[in-house]
Structures are given as C-alpha cells and as structure tokens.
C-alpha cells in the first residue's frame, strides 16, 4: 500500500510539472523504475506504473516489451492501462500490435476497447482532420 501511495504521489508531482526531490524515491519516476514496478505484486502499483509509462510518450519506448507482457496481466485494469500506455508511446510501440490484436478478444469490454484504440493509434498515427461543420448557416 505504501508503494502504491508513493507511485500515486510521484504521478501527481510529475503531472504538476514539478520534480520530486525526495532523495530516496526520486528514481521511481524513471522509465526503468516504472518498468520494474510493472512486476509488483499489487495490481494498483502495476496499473499506476503502466499509466505513467504511457504519459512519458516516446521517451518510454524501452518499456514496450514490458507493457506488451502486461497485456496478459491477471488484473483487467492493468491490461487496460498497458494498452493505453502503448498507444501513448506511439509509433515506437508498433511491435505490440500482434499482442494487442490478441488482447482485443479479451472477455472484458474495457480491455477490448483499450486494445482497439491502441491498434488504431499505432497503425494510423496521423492527426485526424476536424469534423466538417453541419451548420445550415454557412455562407456559400
């Protein structure tokens, strides 16, 4: 529980744009430390680690194998976070597409949705055009 609280506090601090200064725990926000936390016995810690790896974007590309393995986690929330994290990493995570296709058959609809989203993002990372206006008051 203490590790989960620590990871949550680090995530909050990272989200606020501040660096965690506590010497004993400052390394917990690094990609290698988050990869290690994906193996923690607490599913909440694994979930938070995956979520934070996704927030790191392409800088977390070394986490792709660990996140791909996390797609088979026993906890559905960890599987969901791993899929979204892979999408967040972007094109460097394309190697995970076959595993995401497998996970898209998961029994949980939330896992299916996350996997489908990640596949779409990894296979077609181009920016989407804005939707066309449906206004009837357009000038011709």
C-alpha positions as protocol buffer text, in pm:
chain_id: "A"
residue {
  index: 1
  type: UNK
  ca { x: 0 y: 0 z: 0 }
}
residue {
  index: 2
  type: UNK
  ca { x: 285 y: 238 z: 81 }
}
residue {
  index: 3
  type: UNK
  ca { x: 441 y: 177 z: -263 }
}
residue {
  index: 4
  type: UNK
  ca { x: 108 y: 249 z: -433 }
}
residue {
  index: 5
  type: UNK
  ca { x: 79 y: 575 z: -242 }
}
residue {
  index: 6
  type: UNK
  ca { x: 436 y: 662 z: -339 }
}
residue {
  index: 7
  type: UNK
  ca { x: 370 y: 593 z: -707 }
}
residue {
  index: 8
  type: UNK
  ca { x: 49 y: 798 z: -695 }
}
residue {
  index: 9
  type: UNK
  ca { x: 226 y: 1091 z: -532 }
}
residue {
  index: 10
  type: UNK
  ca { x: 503 y: 1074 z: -791 }
}
residue {
  index: 11
  type: UNK
  ca { x: 246 y: 1068 z: -1069 }
}
residue {
  index: 12
  type: UNK
  ca { x: 74 y: 1369 z: -920 }
}
residue {
  index: 13
  type: UNK
  ca { x: 402 y: 1554 z: -888 }
}
residue {
  index: 14
  type: UNK
  ca { x: 500 y: 1467 z: -1244 }
}
residue {
  index: 15
  type: UNK
  ca { x: 162 y: 1581 z: -1368 }
}
residue {
  index: 16
  type: UNK
  ca { x: 208 y: 1918 z: -1200 }
}
residue {
  index: 17
  type: UNK
  ca { x: 538 y: 1969 z: -1379 }
}
residue {
  index: 18
  type: UNK
  ca { x: 741 y: 1956 z: -1060 }
}
residue {
  index: 19
  type: UNK
  ca { x: 1030 y: 1726 z: -997 }
}
residue {
  index: 20
  type: UNK
  ca { x: 1013 y: 1501 z: -692 }
}
residue {
  index: 21
  type: UNK
  ca { x: 1304 y: 1597 z: -471 }
}
residue {
  index: 22
  type: UNK
  ca { x: 1298 y: 1329 z: -204 }
}
residue {
  index: 23
  type: UNK
  ca { x: 1633 y: 1151 z: -247 }
}
residue {
  index: 24
  type: UNK
  ca { x: 1511 y: 804 z: -152 }
}
residue {
  index: 25
  type: UNK
  ca { x: 1228 y: 795 z: -406 }
}
residue {
  index: 26
  type: UNK
  ca { x: 1325 y: 1026 z: -692 }
}
residue {
  index: 27
  type: UNK
  ca { x: 1416 y: 734 z: -918 }
}
residue {
  index: 28
  type: UNK
  ca { x: 1062 y: 589 z: -908 }
}
residue {
  index: 29
  type: UNK
  ca { x: 952 y: 815 z: -1193 }
}
residue {
  index: 30
  type: UNK
  ca { x: 1225 y: 695 z: -1431 }
}
residue {
  index: 31
  type: UNK
  ca { x: 1132 y: 459 z: -1712 }
}
residue {
  index: 32
  type: UNK
  ca { x: 1347 y: 169 z: -1578 }
}
residue {
  index: 33
  type: UNK
  ca { x: 1191 y: 207 z: -1232 }
}
residue {
  index: 34
  type: UNK
  ca { x: 840 y: 212 z: -1376 }
}
residue {
  index: 35
  type: UNK
  ca { x: 920 y: -99 z: -1583 }
}
residue {
  index: 36
  type: UNK
  ca { x: 1027 y: -272 z: -1263 }
}
residue {
  index: 37
  type: UNK
  ca { x: 705 y: -162 z: -1090 }
}
residue {
  index: 38
  type: UNK
  ca { x: 506 y: -341 z: -1363 }
}
residue {
  index: 39
  type: UNK
  ca { x: 614 y: -661 z: -1182 }
}
residue {
  index: 40
  type: UNK
  ca { x: 491 y: -551 z: -838 }
}
residue {
  index: 41
  type: UNK
  ca { x: 252 y: -786 z: -654 }
}
residue {
  index: 42
  type: UNK
  ca { x: 0 y: -503 z: -605 }
}
residue {
  index: 43
  type: UNK
  ca { x: -219 y: -453 z: -914 }
}
residue {
  index: 44
  type: UNK
  ca { x: -269 y: -88 z: -821 }
}
residue {
  index: 45
  type: UNK
  ca { x: 105 y: -30 z: -842 }
}
residue {
  index: 46
  type: UNK
  ca { x: 123 y: -214 z: -1176 }
}
residue {
  index: 47
  type: UNK
  ca { x: -168 y: -6 z: -1310 }
}
residue {
  index: 48
  type: UNK
  ca { x: -13 y: 323 z: -1199 }
}
residue {
  index: 49
  type: UNK
  ca { x: 325 y: 226 z: -1344 }
}
residue {
  index: 50
  type: UNK
  ca { x: 169 y: 145 z: -1682 }
}
residue {
  index: 51
  type: UNK
  ca { x: -30 y: 467 z: -1678 }
}
residue {
  index: 52
  type: UNK
  ca { x: 281 y: 672 z: -1603 }
}
residue {
  index: 53
  type: UNK
  ca { x: 480 y: 499 z: -1876 }
}
residue {
  index: 54
  type: UNK
  ca { x: 213 y: 600 z: -2125 }
}
residue {
  index: 55
  type: UNK
  ca { x: 237 y: 961 z: -2009 }
}
residue {
  index: 56
  type: UNK
  ca { x: 609 y: 959 z: -2085 }
}
residue {
  index: 57
  type: UNK
  ca { x: 527 y: 912 z: -2455 }
}
residue {
  index: 58
  type: UNK
  ca { x: 808 y: 812 z: -2692 }
}
residue {
  index: 59
  type: UNK
  ca { x: 1064 y: 852 z: -2411 }
}
residue {
  index: 60
  type: UNK
  ca { x: 926 y: 525 z: -2270 }
}
residue {
  index: 61
  type: UNK
  ca { x: 992 y: 317 z: -2583 }
}
residue {
  index: 62
  type: UNK
  ca { x: 1219 y: 83 z: -2385 }
}
residue {
  index: 63
  type: UNK
  ca { x: 908 y: -19 z: -2188 }
}
residue {
  index: 64
  type: UNK
  ca { x: 731 y: -166 z: -2492 }
}
residue {
  index: 65
  type: UNK
  ca { x: 829 y: -529 z: -2417 }
}
residue {
  index: 66
  type: UNK
  ca { x: 724 y: -496 z: -2051 }
}
residue {
  index: 67
  type: UNK
  ca { x: 395 y: -327 z: -2143 }
}
residue {
  index: 68
  type: UNK
  ca { x: 331 y: -594 z: -2406 }
}
residue {
  index: 69
  type: UNK
  ca { x: 377 y: -856 z: -2134 }
}
residue {
  index: 70
  type: UNK
  ca { x: 143 y: -655 z: -1908 }
}
residue {
  index: 71
  type: UNK
  ca { x: -133 y: -706 z: -2165 }
}
residue {
  index: 72
  type: UNK
  ca { x: -159 y: -1057 z: -2015 }
}
residue {
  index: 73
  type: UNK
  ca { x: -182 y: -937 z: -1655 }
}
residue {
  index: 74
  type: UNK
  ca { x: -439 y: -1108 z: -1433 }
}
residue {
  index: 75
  type: UNK
  ca { x: -592 y: -768 z: -1349 }
}
residue {
  index: 76
  type: UNK
  ca { x: -811 y: -618 z: -1622 }
}
residue {
  index: 77
  type: UNK
  ca { x: -725 y: -261 z: -1519 }
}
residue {
  index: 78
  type: UNK
  ca { x: -356 y: -331 z: -1570 }
}
residue {
  index: 79
  type: UNK
  ca { x: -432 y: -474 z: -1916 }
}
residue {
  index: 80
  type: UNK
  ca { x: -630 y: -160 z: -1999 }
}
residue {
  index: 81
  type: UNK
  ca { x: -355 y: 72 z: -1873 }
}
residue {
  index: 82
  type: UNK
  ca { x: -91 y: -123 z: -2067 }
}
residue {
  index: 83
  type: UNK
  ca { x: -289 y: -89 z: -2392 }
}
residue {
  index: 84
  type: UNK
  ca { x: -337 y: 284 z: -2345 }
}
residue {
  index: 85
  type: UNK
  ca { x: 29 y: 322 z: -2248 }
}
residue {
  index: 86
  type: UNK
  ca { x: 138 y: 154 z: -2570 }
}
residue {
  index: 87
  type: UNK
  ca { x: -82 y: 395 z: -2764 }
}
residue {
  index: 88
  type: UNK
  ca { x: 75 y: 683 z: -2570 }
}
residue {
  index: 89
  type: UNK
  ca { x: 425 y: 573 z: -2665 }
}
residue {
  index: 90
  type: UNK
  ca { x: 326 y: 593 z: -3028 }
}
residue {
  index: 91
  type: UNK
  ca { x: 495 y: 452 z: -3339 }
}
residue {
  index: 92
  type: UNK
  ca { x: 782 y: 304 z: -3138 }
}
residue {
  index: 93
  type: UNK
  ca { x: 528 y: 60 z: -2991 }
}
residue {
  index: 94
  type: UNK
  ca { x: 415 y: -85 z: -3326 }
}
residue {
  index: 95
  type: UNK
  ca { x: 576 y: -419 z: -3239 }
}
residue {
  index: 96
  type: UNK
  ca { x: 298 y: -463 z: -2982 }
}
residue {
  index: 97
  type: UNK
  ca { x: 18 y: -467 z: -3243 }
}
residue {
  index: 98
  type: UNK
  ca { x: 2 y: -850 z: -3270 }
}
residue {
  index: 99
  type: UNK
  ca { x: -31 y: -878 z: -2891 }
}
residue {
  index: 100
  type: UNK
  ca { x: -294 y: -602 z: -2893 }
}
residue {
  index: 101
  type: UNK
  ca { x: -490 y: -791 z: -3158 }
}
residue {
  index: 102
  type: UNK
  ca { x: -488 y: -1094 z: -2932 }
}
residue {
  index: 103
  type: UNK
  ca { x: -600 y: -886 z: -2634 }
}
residue {
  index: 104
  type: UNK
  ca { x: -878 y: -731 z: -2842 }
}
residue {
  index: 105
  type: UNK
  ca { x: -1053 y: -1068 z: -2796 }
}
residue {
  index: 106
  type: UNK
  ca { x: -1046 y: -1032 z: -2415 }
}
residue {
  index: 107
  type: UNK
  ca { x: -1368 y: -1112 z: -2230 }
}
residue {
  index: 108
  type: UNK
  ca { x: -1375 y: -767 z: -2072 }
}
residue {
  index: 109
  type: UNK
  ca { x: -1526 y: -493 z: -2293 }
}
residue {
  index: 110
  type: UNK
  ca { x: -1299 y: -229 z: -2139 }
}
residue {
  index: 111
  type: UNK
  ca { x: -990 y: -427 z: -2237 }
}
residue {
  index: 112
  type: UNK
  ca { x: -1131 y: -477 z: -2587 }
}
residue {
  index: 113
  type: UNK
  ca { x: -1192 y: -104 z: -2624 }
}
residue {
  index: 114
  type: UNK
  ca { x: -844 y: -11 z: -2499 }
}
residue {
  index: 115
  type: UNK
  ca { x: -680 y: -262 z: -2733 }
}
residue {
  index: 116
  type: UNK
  ca { x: -883 y: -140 z: -3031 }
}
residue {
  index: 117
  type: UNK
  ca { x: -789 y: 220 z: -2953 }
}
residue {
  index: 118
  type: UNK
  ca { x: -420 y: 131 z: -2924 }
}
residue {
  index: 119
  type: UNK
  ca { x: -424 y: -63 z: -3251 }
}
residue {
  index: 120
  type: UNK
  ca { x: -586 y: 230 z: -3429 }
}
residue {
  index: 121
  type: UNK
  ca { x: -335 y: 477 z: -3285 }
}
residue {
  index: 122
  type: UNK
  ca { x: -35 y: 260 z: -3368 }
}
residue {
  index: 123
  type: UNK
  ca { x: -145 y: 169 z: -3720 }
}
residue {
  index: 124
  type: UNK
  ca { x: -266 y: 516 z: -3817 }
}
residue {
  index: 125
  type: UNK
  ca { x: -88 y: 774 z: -3601 }
}
residue {
  index: 126
  type: UNK
  ca { x: -165 y: 1064 z: -3837 }
}
residue {
  index: 127
  type: UNK
  ca { x: -358 y: 1356 z: -3690 }
}
residue {
  index: 128
  type: UNK
  ca { x: -728 y: 1330 z: -3764 }
}
residue {
  index: 129
  type: UNK
  ca { x: -889 y: 1617 z: -3956 }
}
residue {
  index: 130
  type: UNK
  ca { x: -1150 y: 1821 z: -3769 }
}
residue {
  index: 131
  type: UNK
  ca { x: -1510 y: 1715 z: -3837 }
}
residue {
  index: 132
  type: UNK
  ca { x: -1695 y: 1909 z: -4106 }
}
residue {
  index: 133
  type: UNK
  ca { x: -1937 y: 2170 z: -3985 }
}
residue {
  index: 134
  type: UNK
  ca { x: -2303 y: 2075 z: -4008 }
}
residue {
  index: 135
  type: UNK
  ca { x: -2420 y: 2431 z: -3970 }
}
residue {
  index: 136
  type: UNK
  ca { x: -2701 y: 2534 z: -4201 }
}
residue {
  index: 137
  type: UNK
  ca { x: -2596 y: 2899 z: -4173 }
}
residue {
  index: 138
  type: UNK
  ca { x: -2279 y: 2857 z: -4379 }
}
residue {
  index: 139
  type: UNK
  ca { x: -2214 y: 3120 z: -4643 }
}
residue {
  index: 140
  type: UNK
  ca { x: -2191 y: 2993 z: -4997 }
}
